[in-house]
Amino acid sequence: MKLISHAENRSPTRMTETSELVDRVSKSLGVPPGELVAGGVKMYLRSKLRAAQAEIHDMETTYRVSSPRELEEKIKEGSAEEHPTWEDLIQYENLVEHADKIRRELDSMPR
């Protein structure tokens, strides 16, 4: 699967294709375009949140911790190996931050 950069997503051609898709599906299903887009964004965010939560759960299960701070303490006290645990800690912190951002976005959307 090819990843598309943000700049490519905003190209006039990509925007026209997206707009045409939304219009076509909107007419076909009888759903207002704004409702269709908002629903799609919510579904996307929920999917990304579930993926982040699954990775967070894996980290917590692997290291038997409930927070990045707790994992850092295990490293400092020597009950977890420094390598590759430091790298995992960074990933864990980033996942928690990413999940929090997604939750804030979801919370800010109308229900």
Buried (B, 14 or more C-beta within 10 A) or exposed (E): EEEEEEEEEEEEEEEEEEEEEBEEBBEEEEBEEEEBBEEEEBEEBEEBBEBBBEBBEEBBEEBEBEEBEEBBEBBEEEEBEEEEBBEBBEBBBEBBEBBEBBBEBBEEEEE
